[in-house]
Amino acid sequence: MKRSLTGIRASGELHIGNYLGTIREGLKLQEEYECLYFIADMHSLTTNKDPEALKKQSLDIVASWIALGLDTSKHLLYRQSDLPMVTEFAWYLSCVTGMGYLQKAHSYKDAVAKSKEVNHGVFAYPVLMAADILMYEPDVVPVGKDQKQHVEMARNMAGSFNTVYGEDLLKLPAPLINEDVMVIPGLDGQKMSKSYNNVIPLFSTEKHLRKKIMSITTDSTDMEAPKELKGSLIGDLYPHFASPSDVQTLSDKLAAGGYGWGHAKQDLFEAMNEHLKEARERYFELREDENKLNSILFEGKEKAWAIAAPILSAVRKAQGFL
């Protein structure tokens, strides 16, 4: 069976963008692939310096994956830091990767452009990500269009490594992109991101969810005037949670006039709340049992170790290490 790999950073509360862009797409592959899902907690250290928050957010992610439908009896869920060999592998990849190439990374350029903290972890971020990918030999890595570069860089590093140490040593994965899932907009129209403070939380109370949705930016068109659903932030989000017929109904109501953006936001809230309701209940129940969550991570670590160890052993041998 082919293998898929998906990771999420432990860097704050999961939001709708994480769900639509990463989690839901990753879960769709469970029937067709052997799926590896990991918590990228070491990646989080570039910005997250709070140890207790890191522990909590890691367990939040475990509970979220399972609540949304991950079958851990068939697939792997593990924590990046539980397999420290990934940092050893990242060093090997660093030694065949030019600095000029890393300067082209979107994450690095974005950090520089926005005067964010640029530590070595930010600069070398693509190398650790490449190690995360290549150490488990996935066939595909499901990513959004804005993250395609990470997989391309991993492929290039693997190609450079193979050129030096052996053509068939590292497997080159392919990005798997769902063209229907574009960049998910946040409350203000920018990409939904914790750094922009514009997120809709994935699991919160109904009251808090509604409050967030009602704060979505819309234009000031009078309620009685006709409006266009397509191209609005409501129109970008609603189809992910409503049926095509419901989307058409809302579009017709807005176009006819007499139906305001406040009504449309309420429709979005109801659709999103209904979609997430059962998973949210499972999440809060699971989150109470940290022993169970940790045991799932331990089991995932053991299985991931069994996959990664022979690959790293071959890499070490090719470089001349005993």
C-alpha positions as protocol buffer text, in pm:
chain_id: "A"
residue {
  index: 1
  type: MET
  ca { x: 0 y: 0 z: 0 }
}
residue {
  index: 2
  type: LYS
  ca { x: 125 y: 349 z: -81 }
}
residue {
  index: 3
  type: ARG
  ca { x: 217 y: 579 z: 205 }
}
residue {
  index: 4
  type: SER
  ca { x: 100 y: 934 z: 282 }
}
residue {
  index: 5
  type: LEU
  ca { x: 250 y: 1178 z: 536 }
}
residue {
  index: 6
  type: THR
  ca { x: 89 y: 1484 z: 697 }
}
residue {
  index: 7
  type: GLY
  ca { x: 215 y: 1713 z: 973 }
}
residue {
  index: 8
  type: ILE
  ca { x: 75 y: 2001 z: 1180 }
}
residue {
  index: 9
  type: ARG
  ca { x: 275 y: 2242 z: 1397 }
}
residue {
  index: 10
  type: ALA
  ca { x: 198 y: 2265 z: 1767 }
}
residue {
  index: 11
  type: SER
  ca { x: 186 y: 2643 z: 1768 }
}
residue {
  index: 12
  type: GLY
  ca { x: -150 y: 2744 z: 1905 }
}
residue {
  index: 13
  type: GLU
  ca { x: -517 y: 2657 z: 1889 }
}
residue {
  index: 14
  type: LEU
  ca { x: -621 y: 2463 z: 1580 }
}
residue {
  index: 15
  type: HIS
  ca { x: -848 y: 2658 z: 1348 }
}
residue {
  index: 16
  type: ILE
  ca { x: -1076 y: 2609 z: 1049 }
}
residue {
  index: 17
  type: GLY
  ca { x: -786 y: 2672 z: 810 }
}
residue {
  index: 18
  type: ASN
  ca { x: -595 y: 2379 z: 964 }
}
residue {
  index: 19
  type: TYR
  ca { x: -902 y: 2162 z: 931 }
}
residue {
  index: 20
  type: LEU
  ca { x: -992 y: 2243 z: 571 }
}
residue {
  index: 21
  type: GLY
  ca { x: -637 y: 2271 z: 439 }
}
residue {
  index: 22
  type: THR
  ca { x: -467 y: 1984 z: 621 }
}
residue {
  index: 23
  type: ILE
  ca { x: -672 y: 1763 z: 852 }
}
residue {
  index: 24
  type: ARG
  ca { x: -975 y: 1692 z: 636 }
}
residue {
  index: 25
  type: GLU
  ca { x: -761 y: 1634 z: 328 }
}
residue {
  index: 26
  type: GLY
  ca { x: -530 y: 1401 z: 520 }
}
residue {
  index: 27
  type: LEU
  ca { x: -816 y: 1198 z: 663 }
}
residue {
  index: 28
  type: LYS
  ca { x: -964 y: 1138 z: 318 }
}
residue {
  index: 29
  type: LEU
  ca { x: -662 y: 921 z: 232 }
}
residue {
  index: 30
  type: GLN
  ca { x: -717 y: 657 z: 501 }
}
residue {
  index: 31
  type: GLU
  ca { x: -878 y: 401 z: 271 }
}
residue {
  index: 32
  type: GLU
  ca { x: -622 y: 429 z: -7 }
}
residue {
  index: 33
  type: TYR
  ca { x: -295 y: 489 z: 181 }
}
residue {
  index: 34
  type: GLU
  ca { x: -98 y: 391 z: 486 }
}
residue {
  index: 35
  type: CYS
  ca { x: -118 y: 730 z: 658 }
}
residue {
  index: 36
  type: LEU
  ca { x: 141 y: 885 z: 885 }
}
residue {
  index: 37
  type: TYR
  ca { x: 28 y: 1192 z: 1078 }
}
residue {
  index: 38
  type: PHE
  ca { x: 276 y: 1376 z: 1298 }
}
residue {
  index: 39
  type: ILE
  ca { x: 282 y: 1668 z: 1540 }
}
residue {
  index: 40
  type: ALA
  ca { x: 561 y: 1903 z: 1433 }
}
residue {
  index: 41
  type: ASP
  ca { x: 652 y: 2019 z: 1781 }
}
residue {
  index: 42
  type: MET
  ca { x: 1020 y: 2079 z: 1704 }
}
residue {
  index: 43
  type: HIS
  ca { x: 920 y: 2308 z: 1417 }
}
residue {
  index: 44
  type: SER
  ca { x: 714 y: 2504 z: 1668 }
}
residue {
  index: 45
  type: LEU
  ca { x: 1025 y: 2612 z: 1858 }
}
residue {
  index: 46
  type: THR
  ca { x: 1098 y: 2881 z: 1600 }
}
residue {
  index: 47
  type: THR
  ca { x: 816 y: 3083 z: 1756 }
}
residue {
  index: 48
  type: ASN
  ca { x: 675 y: 2889 z: 2054 }
}
residue {
  index: 49
  type: LYS
  ca { x: 905 y: 2919 z: 2357 }
}
residue {
  index: 50
  type: ASP
  ca { x: 646 y: 2818 z: 2620 }
}
residue {
  index: 51
  type: PRO
  ca { x: 709 y: 2454 z: 2732 }
}
residue {
  index: 52
  type: GLU
  ca { x: 370 y: 2408 z: 2896 }
}
residue {
  index: 53
  type: ALA
  ca { x: 185 y: 2550 z: 2597 }
}
residue {
  index: 54
  type: LEU
  ca { x: 381 y: 2316 z: 2368 }
}
residue {
  index: 55
  type: LYS
  ca { x: 280 y: 2010 z: 2572 }
}
residue {
  index: 56
  type: LYS
  ca { x: -84 y: 2118 z: 2582 }
}
residue {
  index: 57
  type: GLN
  ca { x: -106 y: 2203 z: 2213 }
}
residue {
  index: 58
  type: SER
  ca { x: 49 y: 1868 z: 2118 }
}
residue {
  index: 59
  type: LEU
  ca { x: -221 y: 1681 z: 2305 }
}
residue {
  index: 60
  type: ASP
  ca { x: -486 y: 1913 z: 2160 }
}
residue {
  index: 61
  type: ILE
  ca { x: -377 y: 1802 z: 1814 }
}
residue {
  index: 62
  type: VAL
  ca { x: -390 y: 1433 z: 1906 }
}
residue {
  index: 63
  type: ALA
  ca { x: -745 y: 1467 z: 2038 }
}
residue {
  index: 64
  type: SER
  ca { x: -846 y: 1667 z: 1730 }
}
residue {
  index: 65
  type: TRP
  ca { x: -723 y: 1412 z: 1477 }
}
residue {
  index: 66
  type: ILE
  ca { x: -901 y: 1128 z: 1655 }
}
residue {
  index: 67
  type: ALA
  ca { x: -1222 y: 1325 z: 1712 }
}
residue {
  index: 68
  type: LEU
  ca { x: -1237 y: 1404 z: 1341 }
}
residue {
  index: 69
  type: GLY
  ca { x: -1200 y: 1042 z: 1236 }
}
residue {
  index: 70
  type: LEU
  ca { x: -841 y: 919 z: 1245 }
}
residue {
  index: 71
  type: ASP
  ca { x: -828 y: 540 z: 1290 }
}
residue {
  index: 72
  type: THR
  ca { x: -513 y: 482 z: 1498 }
}
residue {
  index: 73
  type: SER
  ca { x: -551 y: 104 z: 1470 }
}
residue {
  index: 74
  type: LYS
  ca { x: -463 y: 131 z: 1099 }
}
residue {
  index: 75
  type: HIS
  ca { x: -258 y: 449 z: 1077 }
}
residue {
  index: 76
  type: LEU
  ca { x: 19 y: 625 z: 1269 }
}
residue {
  index: 77
  type: LEU
  ca { x: -4 y: 936 z: 1484 }
}
residue {
  index: 78
  type: TYR
  ca { x: 323 y: 1041 z: 1645 }
}
residue {
  index: 79
  type: ARG
  ca { x: 514 y: 1337 z: 1785 }
}
residue {
  index: 80
  type: GLN
  ca { x: 812 y: 1466 z: 1588 }
}
residue {
  index: 81
  type: SER
  ca { x: 1031 y: 1509 z: 1897 }
}
residue {
  index: 82
  type: ASP
  ca { x: 977 y: 1146 z: 2002 }
}
residue {
  index: 83
  type: LEU
  ca { x: 1203 y: 1046 z: 1712 }
}
residue {
  index: 84
  type: PRO
  ca { x: 1513 y: 1266 z: 1761 }
}
residue {
  index: 85
  type: MET
  ca { x: 1686 y: 1084 z: 1475 }
}
residue {
  index: 86
  type: VAL
  ca { x: 1505 y: 1331 z: 1247 }
}
residue {
  index: 87
  type: THR
  ca { x: 1744 y: 1605 z: 1357 }
}
residue {
  index: 88
  type: GLU
  ca { x: 2043 y: 1383 z: 1276 }
}
residue {
  index: 89
  type: PHE
  ca { x: 1898 y: 1328 z: 930 }
}
residue {
  index: 90
  type: ALA
  ca { x: 1838 y: 1702 z: 893 }
}
residue {
  index: 91
  type: TRP
  ca { x: 2211 y: 1759 z: 949 }
}
residue {
  index: 92
  type: TYR
  ca { x: 2299 y: 1519 z: 669 }
}
residue {
  index: 93
  type: LEU
  ca { x: 2062 y: 1700 z: 435 }
}
residue {
  index: 94
  type: SER
  ca { x: 2204 y: 2037 z: 544 }
}
residue {
  index: 95
  type: CYS
  ca { x: 2544 y: 1929 z: 418 }
}
residue {
  index: 96
  type: VAL
  ca { x: 2417 y: 1894 z: 60 }
}
residue {
  index: 97
  type: THR
  ca { x: 2195 y: 2204 z: 62 }
}
residue {
  index: 98
  type: GLY
  ca { x: 2320 y: 2550 z: -35 }
}
residue {
  index: 99
  type: MET
  ca { x: 2246 y: 2862 z: 169 }
}
residue {
  index: 100
  type: GLY
  ca { x: 2132 y: 3045 z: -143 }
}
residue {
  index: 101
  type: TYR
  ca { x: 1871 y: 2778 z: -202 }
}
residue {
  index: 102
  type: LEU
  ca { x: 1734 y: 2811 z: 153 }
}
residue {
  index: 103
  type: GLN
  ca { x: 1708 y: 3187 z: 109 }
}
residue {
  index: 104
  type: LYS
  ca { x: 1442 y: 3121 z: -155 }
}
residue {
  index: 105
  type: ALA
  ca { x: 1209 y: 2957 z: 97 }
}
residue {
  index: 106
  type: HIS
  ca { x: 876 y: 3137 z: 131 }
}
residue {
  index: 107
  type: SER
  ca { x: 879 y: 3108 z: 511 }
}
residue {
  index: 108
  type: TYR
  ca { x: 1222 y: 3272 z: 537 }
}
residue {
  index: 109
  type: LYS
  ca { x: 1144 y: 3550 z: 290 }
}
residue {
  index: 110
  type: ASP
  ca { x: 812 y: 3621 z: 464 }
}
residue {
  index: 111
  type: ALA
  ca { x: 982 y: 3644 z: 803 }
}
residue {
  index: 112
  type: VAL
  ca { x: 1242 y: 3887 z: 668 }
}
residue {
  index: 113
  type: ALA
  ca { x: 984 y: 4099 z: 484 }
}
residue {
  index: 114
  type: LYS
  ca { x: 768 y: 4132 z: 796 }
}
residue {
  index: 115
  type: SER
  ca { x: 1064 y: 4193 z: 1031 }
}
residue {
  index: 116
  type: LYS
  ca { x: 985 y: 3881 z: 1232 }
}
residue {
  index: 117
  type: GLU
  ca { x: 1245 y: 3700 z: 1440 }
}
residue {
  index: 118
  type: VAL
  ca { x: 1478 y: 3522 z: 1197 }
}
residue {
  index: 119
  type: ASN
  ca { x: 1672 y: 3260 z: 1389 }
}
residue {
  index: 120
  type: HIS
  ca { x: 1856 y: 2965 z: 1240 }
}
residue {
  index: 121
  type: GLY
  ca { x: 1547 y: 2750 z: 1292 }
}
residue {
  index: 122
  type: VAL
  ca { x: 1349 y: 2977 z: 1058 }
}
residue {
  index: 123
  type: PHE
  ca { x: 1628 y: 2972 z: 800 }
}
residue {
  index: 124
  type: ALA
  ca { x: 1678 y: 2594 z: 817 }
}
residue {
  index: 125
  type: TYR
  ca { x: 1306 y: 2518 z: 849 }
}
residue {
  index: 126
  type: PRO
  ca { x: 1286 y: 2352 z: 503 }
}
residue {
  index: 127
  type: VAL
  ca { x: 1573 y: 2115 z: 591 }
}
residue {
  index: 128
  type: LEU
  ca { x: 1403 y: 1980 z: 901 }
}
residue {
  index: 129
  type: MET
  ca { x: 1080 y: 1952 z: 706 }
}
residue {
  index: 130
  type: ALA
  ca { x: 1262 y: 1760 z: 433 }
}
residue {
  index: 131
  type: ALA
  ca { x: 1398 y: 1523 z: 698 }
}
residue {
  index: 132
  type: ASP
  ca { x: 1045 y: 1476 z: 837 }
}
residue {
  index: 133
  type: ILE
  ca { x: 932 y: 1370 z: 491 }
}
residue {
  index: 134
  type: LEU
  ca { x: 1223 y: 1172 z: 351 }
}
residue {
  index: 135
  type: MET
  ca { x: 1287 y: 967 z: 665 }
}
residue {
  index: 136
  type: TYR
  ca { x: 954 y: 785 z: 623 }
}
residue {
  index: 137
  type: GLU
  ca { x: 955 y: 733 z: 244 }
}
residue {
  index: 138
  type: PRO
  ca { x: 602 y: 856 z: 170 }
}
residue {
  index: 139
  type: ASP
  ca { x: 466 y: 832 z: -182 }
}
residue {
  index: 140
  type: VAL
  ca { x: 260 y: 1149 z: -141 }
}
residue {
  index: 141
  type: VAL
  ca { x: 250 y: 1451 z: 88 }
}
residue {
  index: 142
  type: PRO
  ca { x: -91 y: 1625 z: 85 }
}
residue {
  index: 143
  type: VAL
  ca { x: -38 y: 2001 z: 102 }
}
residue {
  index: 144
  type: GLY
  ca { x: -211 y: 2323 z: 7 }
}
residue {
  index: 145
  type: LYS
  ca { x: -86 y: 2521 z: -291 }
}
residue {
  index: 146
  type: ASP
  ca { x: 94 y: 2762 z: -60 }
}
residue {
  index: 147
  type: GLN
  ca { x: 295 y: 2474 z: 91 }
}
residue {
  index: 148
  type: LYS
  ca { x: 389 y: 2298 z: -231 }
}
residue {
  index: 149
  type: GLN
  ca { x: 736 y: 2452 z: -215 }
}
residue {
  index: 150
  type: HIS
  ca { x: 820 y: 2251 z: 99 }
}
residue {
  index: 151
  type: VAL
  ca { x: 772 y: 1922 z: -84 }
}
residue {
  index: 152
  type: GLU
  ca { x: 960 y: 2050 z: -388 }
}
residue {
  index: 153
  type: MET
  ca { x: 1253 y: 2147 z: -165 }
}
residue {
  index: 154
  type: ALA
  ca { x: 1249 y: 1804 z: -1 }
}
residue {
  index: 155
  type: ARG
  ca { x: 1262 y: 1644 z: -345 }
}
residue {
  index: 156
  type: ASN
  ca { x: 1555 y: 1865 z: -446 }
}
residue {
  index: 157
  type: MET
  ca { x: 1747 y: 1785 z: -128 }
}
residue {
  index: 158
  type: ALA
  ca { x: 1685 y: 1415 z: -182 }
}
residue {
  index: 159
  type: GLY
  ca { x: 1807 y: 1450 z: -540 }
}
residue {
  index: 160
  type: SER
  ca { x: 2125 y: 1626 z: -426 }
}
residue {
  index: 161
  type: PHE
  ca { x: 2186 y: 1361 z: -162 }
}
residue {
  index: 162
  type: ASN
  ca { x: 2129 y: 1079 z: -410 }
}
residue {
  index: 163
  type: THR
  ca { x: 2368 y: 1237 z: -659 }
}
residue {
  index: 164
  type: VAL
  ca { x: 2646 y: 1226 z: -399 }
}
residue {
  index: 165
  type: TYR
  ca { x: 2574 y: 898 z: -219 }
}
residue {
  index: 166
  type: GLY
  ca { x: 2360 y: 679 z: -444 }
}
residue {
  index: 167
  type: GLU
  ca { x: 2081 y: 732 z: -694 }
}
residue {
  index: 168
  type: ASP
  ca { x: 1827 y: 506 z: -522 }
}
residue {
  index: 169
  type: LEU
  ca { x: 1905 y: 596 z: -161 }
}
residue {
  index: 170
  type: LEU
  ca { x: 1625 y: 845 z: -85 }
}
residue {
  index: 171
  type: LYS
  ca { x: 1275 y: 819 z: -226 }
}
residue {
  index: 172
  type: LEU
  ca { x: 1134 y: 1132 z: -389 }
}
residue {
  index: 173
  type: PRO
  ca { x: 777 y: 1202 z: -271 }
}
residue {
  index: 174
  type: ALA
  ca { x: 511 y: 1380 z: -474 }
}
residue {
  index: 175
  type: PRO
  ca { x: 295 y: 1669 z: -349 }
}
residue {
  index: 176
  type: LEU
  ca { x: -75 y: 1585 z: -346 }
}
residue {
  index: 177
  type: ILE
  ca { x: -280 y: 1900 z: -395 }
}
residue {
  index: 178
  type: ASN
  ca { x: -658 y: 1926 z: -390 }
}
residue {
  index: 179
  type: GLU
  ca { x: -728 y: 2208 z: -634 }
}
residue {
  index: 180
  type: ASP
  ca { x: -1068 y: 2265 z: -469 }
}
residue {
  index: 181
  type: VAL
  ca { x: -903 y: 2365 z: -141 }
}
residue {
  index: 182
  type: MET
  ca { x: -733 y: 2698 z: -199 }
}
residue {
  index: 183
  type: VAL
  ca { x: -590 y: 2926 z: 69 }
}
residue {
  index: 184
  type: ILE
  ca { x: -853 y: 2950 z: 344 }
}
residue {
  index: 185
  type: PRO
  ca { x: -933 y: 3314 z: 427 }
}
residue {
  index: 186
  type: GLY
  ca { x: -957 y: 3440 z: 783 }
}
residue {
  index: 187
  type: LEU
  ca { x: -1193 y: 3688 z: 942 }
}
residue {
  index: 188
  type: ASP
  ca { x: -1027 y: 3982 z: 766 }
}
residue {
  index: 189
  type: GLY
  ca { x: -979 y: 3826 z: 422 }
}
residue {
  index: 190
  type: GLN
  ca { x: -611 y: 3747 z: 463 }
}
residue {
  index: 191
  type: LYS
  ca { x: -496 y: 3383 z: 485 }
}
residue {
  index: 192
  type: MET
  ca { x: -631 y: 3234 z: 805 }
}
residue {
  index: 193
  type: SER
  ca { x: -333 y: 3232 z: 1039 }
}
residue {
  index: 194
  type: LYS
  ca { x: -266 y: 3263 z: 1410 }
}
residue {
  index: 195
  type: SER
  ca { x: 3 y: 3519 z: 1330 }
}
residue {
  index: 196
  type: TYR
  ca { x: -264 y: 3743 z: 1173 }
}
residue {
  index: 197
  type: ASN
  ca { x: -503 y: 3693 z: 1467 }
}
residue {
  index: 198
  type: ASN
  ca { x: -787 y: 3626 z: 1222 }
}
residue {
  index: 199
  type: VAL
  ca { x: -873 y: 3263 z: 1290 }
}
residue {
  index: 200
  type: ILE
  ca { x: -1199 y: 3079 z: 1349 }
}
residue {
  index: 201
  type: PRO
  ca { x: -1120 y: 2815 z: 1615 }
}
residue {
  index: 202
  type: LEU
  ca { x: -1188 y: 2455 z: 1521 }
}
residue {
  index: 203
  type: PHE
  ca { x: -1324 y: 2349 z: 1859 }
}
residue {
  index: 204
  type: SER
  ca { x: -1481 y: 2608 z: 2088 }
}
residue {
  index: 205
  type: THR
  ca { x: -1822 y: 2668 z: 2240 }
}
residue {
  index: 206
  type: GLU
  ca { x: -2112 y: 2741 z: 2007 }
}
residue {
  index: 207
  type: LYS
  ca { x: -2135 y: 3090 z: 2156 }
}
residue {
  index: 208
  type: HIS
  ca { x: -1770 y: 3166 z: 2084 }
}
residue {
  index: 209
  type: LEU
  ca { x: -1793 y: 3018 z: 1733 }
}
residue {
  index: 210
  type: ARG
  ca { x: -2092 y: 3237 z: 1650 }
}
residue {
  index: 211
  type: LYS
  ca { x: -1919 y: 3546 z: 1790 }
}
residue {
  index: 212
  type: LYS
  ca { x: -1617 y: 3483 z: 1566 }
}
residue {
  index: 213
  type: ILE
  ca { x: -1826 y: 3426 z: 1253 }
}
residue {
  index: 214
  type: MET
  ca { x: -2034 y: 3737 z: 1314 }
}
residue {
  index: 215
  type: SER
  ca { x: -1709 y: 3939 z: 1316 }
}
residue {
  index: 216
  type: ILE
  ca { x: -1619 y: 3838 z: 958 }
}
residue {
  index: 217
  type: THR
  ca { x: -1544 y: 4144 z: 744 }
}
residue {
  index: 218
  type: THR
  ca { x: -1813 y: 4226 z: 488 }
}
residue {
  index: 219
  type: ASP
  ca { x: -1898 y: 4536 z: 287 }
}
residue {
  index: 220
  type: SER
  ca { x: -2151 y: 4796 z: 397 }
}
residue {
  index: 221
  type: THR
  ca { x: -2411 y: 4725 z: 130 }
}
residue {
  index: 222
  type: ASP
  ca { x: -2761 y: 4808 z: 252 }
}
residue {
  index: 223
  type: MET
  ca { x: -2966 y: 4504 z: 354 }
}
residue {
  index: 224
  type: GLU
  ca { x: -3231 y: 4572 z: 90 }
}
residue {
  index: 225
  type: ALA
  ca { x: -2976 y: 4588 z: -193 }
}
residue {
  index: 226
  type: PRO
  ca { x: -2880 y: 4280 z: -400 }
}
residue {
  index: 227
  type: LYS
  ca { x: -2551 y: 4115 z: -303 }
}
residue {
  index: 228
  type: GLU
  ca { x: -2313 y: 3865 z: -459 }
}
residue {
  index: 229
  type: LEU
  ca { x: -2222 y: 3560 z: -251 }
}
residue {
  index: 230
  type: LYS
  ca { x: -1939 y: 3456 z: -481 }
}
residue {
  index: 231
  type: GLY
  ca { x: -1625 y: 3652 z: -407 }
}
residue {
  index: 232
  type: SER
  ca { x: -1726 y: 3739 z: -50 }
}
residue {
  index: 233
  type: LEU
  ca { x: -1565 y: 3586 z: 259 }
}
residue {
  index: 234
  type: ILE
  ca { x: -1896 y: 3416 z: 339 }
}
residue {
  index: 235
  type: GLY
  ca { x: -1897 y: 3274 z: -13 }
}
residue {
  index: 236
  type: ASP
  ca { x: -1542 y: 3142 z: 31 }
}
residue {
  index: 237
  type: LEU
  ca { x: -1623 y: 2956 z: 353 }
}
residue {
  index: 238
  type: TYR
  ca { x: -1988 y: 2848 z: 323 }
}
residue {
  index: 239
  type: PRO
  ca { x: -1943 y: 2584 z: 48 }
}
residue {
  index: 240
  type: HIS
  ca { x: -1701 y: 2389 z: 270 }
}
residue {
  index: 241
  type: PHE
  ca { x: -1980 y: 2323 z: 520 }
}
residue {
  index: 242
  type: ALA
  ca { x: -2307 y: 2344 z: 324 }
}
residue {
  index: 243
  type: SER
  ca { x: -2456 y: 2139 z: 43 }
}
residue {
  index: 244
  type: PRO
  ca { x: -2454 y: 2277 z: -314 }
}
residue {
  index: 245
  type: SER
  ca { x: -2830 y: 2333 z: -292 }
}
residue {
  index: 246
  type: ASP
  ca { x: -2791 y: 2532 z: 31 }
}
residue {
  index: 247
  type: VAL
  ca { x: -2517 y: 2739 z: -129 }
}
residue {
  index: 248
  type: GLN
  ca { x: -2745 y: 2815 z: -423 }
}
residue {
  index: 249
  type: THR
  ca { x: -3030 y: 2906 z: -190 }
}
residue {
  index: 250
  type: LEU
  ca { x: -2814 y: 3154 z: 2 }
}
residue {
  index: 251
  type: SER
  ca { x: -2682 y: 3298 z: -321 }
}
residue {
  index: 252
  type: ASP
  ca { x: -3038 y: 3350 z: -450 }
}
residue {
  index: 253
  type: LYS
  ca { x: -3151 y: 3515 z: -125 }
}
residue {
  index: 254
  type: LEU
  ca { x: -2864 y: 3762 z: -132 }
}
residue {
  index: 255
  type: ALA
  ca { x: -2911 y: 3838 z: -501 }
}
residue {
  index: 256
  type: ALA
  ca { x: -3280 y: 3910 z: -449 }
}
residue {
  index: 257
  type: GLY
  ca { x: -3215 y: 4175 z: -185 }
}
residue {
  index: 258
  type: GLY
  ca { x: -3374 y: 4207 z: 156 }
}
residue {
  index: 259
  type: TYR
  ca { x: -3124 y: 3959 z: 299 }
}
residue {
  index: 260
  type: GLY
  ca { x: -2826 y: 4109 z: 480 }
}
residue {
  index: 261
  type: TRP
  ca { x: -2474 y: 3992 z: 547 }
}
residue {
  index: 262
  type: GLY
  ca { x: -2575 y: 3936 z: 908 }
}
residue {
  index: 263
  type: HIS
  ca { x: -2829 y: 3678 z: 789 }
}
residue {
  index: 264
  type: ALA
  ca { x: -2563 y: 3515 z: 572 }
}
residue {
  index: 265
  type: LYS
  ca { x: -2322 y: 3498 z: 866 }
}
residue {
  index: 266
  type: GLN
  ca { x: -2591 y: 3325 z: 1070 }
}
residue {
  index: 267
  type: ASP
  ca { x: -2636 y: 3072 z: 789 }
}
residue {
  index: 268
  type: LEU
  ca { x: -2259 y: 3011 z: 788 }
}
residue {
  index: 269
  type: PHE
  ca { x: -2256 y: 2965 z: 1165 }
}
residue {
  index: 270
  type: GLU
  ca { x: -2540 y: 2713 z: 1155 }
}
residue {
  index: 271
  type: ALA
  ca { x: -2377 y: 2512 z: 876 }
}
residue {
  index: 272
  type: MET
  ca { x: -2033 y: 2514 z: 1038 }
}
residue {
  index: 273
  type: ASN
  ca { x: -2170 y: 2436 z: 1383 }
}
residue {
  index: 274
  type: GLU
  ca { x: -2372 y: 2141 z: 1254 }
}
residue {
  index: 275
  type: HIS
  ca { x: -2072 y: 2010 z: 1062 }
}
residue {
  index: 276
  type: LEU
  ca { x: -1843 y: 2019 z: 1367 }
}
residue {
  index: 277
  type: LYS
  ca { x: -2089 y: 1944 z: 1647 }
}
residue {
  index: 278
  type: GLU
  ca { x: -2029 y: 1568 z: 1691 }
}
residue {
  index: 279
  type: ALA
  ca { x: -1652 y: 1596 z: 1648 }
}
residue {
  index: 280
  type: ARG
  ca { x: -1643 y: 1880 z: 1901 }
}
residue {
  index: 281
  type: GLU
  ca { x: -1819 y: 1666 z: 2160 }
}
residue {
  index: 282
  type: ARG
  ca { x: -1575 y: 1378 z: 2096 }
}
residue {
  index: 283
  type: TYR
  ca { x: -1282 y: 1617 z: 2119 }
}
residue {
  index: 284
  type: PHE
  ca { x: -1370 y: 1751 z: 2465 }
}
residue {
  index: 285
  type: GLU
  ca { x: -1430 y: 1396 z: 2590 }
}
residue {
  index: 286
  type: LEU
  ca { x: -1097 y: 1271 z: 2454 }
}
residue {
  index: 287
  type: ARG
  ca { x: -905 y: 1573 z: 2581 }
}
residue {
  index: 288
  type: GLU
  ca { x: -994 y: 1481 z: 2938 }
}
residue {
  index: 289
  type: ASP
  ca { x: -796 y: 1153 z: 2918 }
}
residue {
  index: 290
  type: GLU
  ca { x: -432 y: 1257 z: 2873 }
}
residue {
  index: 291
  type: ASN
  ca { x: -305 y: 909 z: 2962 }
}
residue {
  index: 292
  type: LYS
  ca { x: -490 y: 768 z: 2664 }
}
residue {
  index: 293
  type: LEU
  ca { x: -359 y: 1040 z: 2435 }
}
residue {
  index: 294
  type: ASN
  ca { x: -2 y: 979 z: 2549 }
}
residue {
  index: 295
  type: SER
  ca { x: -38 y: 607 z: 2501 }
}
residue {
  index: 296
  type: ILE
  ca { x: -154 y: 666 z: 2142 }
}
residue {
  index: 297
  type: LEU
  ca { x: 156 y: 880 z: 2084 }
}
residue {
  index: 298
  type: PHE
  ca { x: 380 y: 611 z: 2234 }
}
residue {
  index: 299
  type: GLU
  ca { x: 235 y: 345 z: 2006 }
}
residue {
  index: 300
  type: GLY
  ca { x: 274 y: 576 z: 1708 }
}
residue {
  index: 301
  type: LYS
  ca { x: 636 y: 644 z: 1802 }
}
residue {
  index: 302
  type: GLU
  ca { x: 717 y: 272 z: 1809 }
}
residue {
  index: 303
  type: LYS
  ca { x: 566 y: 217 z: 1465 }
}
residue {
  index: 304
  type: ALA
  ca { x: 730 y: 528 z: 1317 }
}
residue {
  index: 305
  type: TRP
  ca { x: 1066 y: 424 z: 1461 }
}
residue {
  index: 306
  type: ALA
  ca { x: 1037 y: 86 z: 1286 }
}
residue {
  index: 307
  type: ILE
  ca { x: 991 y: 264 z: 952 }
}
residue {
  index: 308
  type: ALA
  ca { x: 1259 y: 529 z: 1000 }
}
residue {
  index: 309
  type: ALA
  ca { x: 1544 y: 331 z: 1157 }
}
residue {
  index: 310
  type: PRO
  ca { x: 1634 y: 119 z: 850 }
}
residue {
  index: 311
  type: ILE
  ca { x: 1623 y: 427 z: 625 }
}
residue {
  index: 312
  type: LEU
  ca { x: 1853 y: 626 z: 852 }
}
residue {
  index: 313
  type: SER
  ca { x: 2083 y: 323 z: 885 }
}
residue {
  index: 314
  type: ALA
  ca { x: 2119 y: 306 z: 505 }
}
residue {
  index: 315
  type: VAL
  ca { x: 2188 y: 681 z: 494 }
}
residue {
  index: 316
  type: ARG
  ca { x: 2458 y: 652 z: 762 }
}
residue {
  index: 317
  type: LYS
  ca { x: 2621 y: 358 z: 590 }
}
residue {
  index: 318
  type: ALA
  ca { x: 2626 y: 541 z: 253 }
}
residue {
  index: 319
  type: GLN
  ca { x: 2812 y: 832 z: 415 }
}
residue {
  index: 320
  type: GLY
  ca { x: 3077 y: 608 z: 569 }
}
residue {
  index: 321
  type: PHE
  ca { x: 2949 y: 582 z: 925 }
}
residue {
  index: 322
  type: LEU
  ca { x: 2967 y: 242 z: 1094 }
}
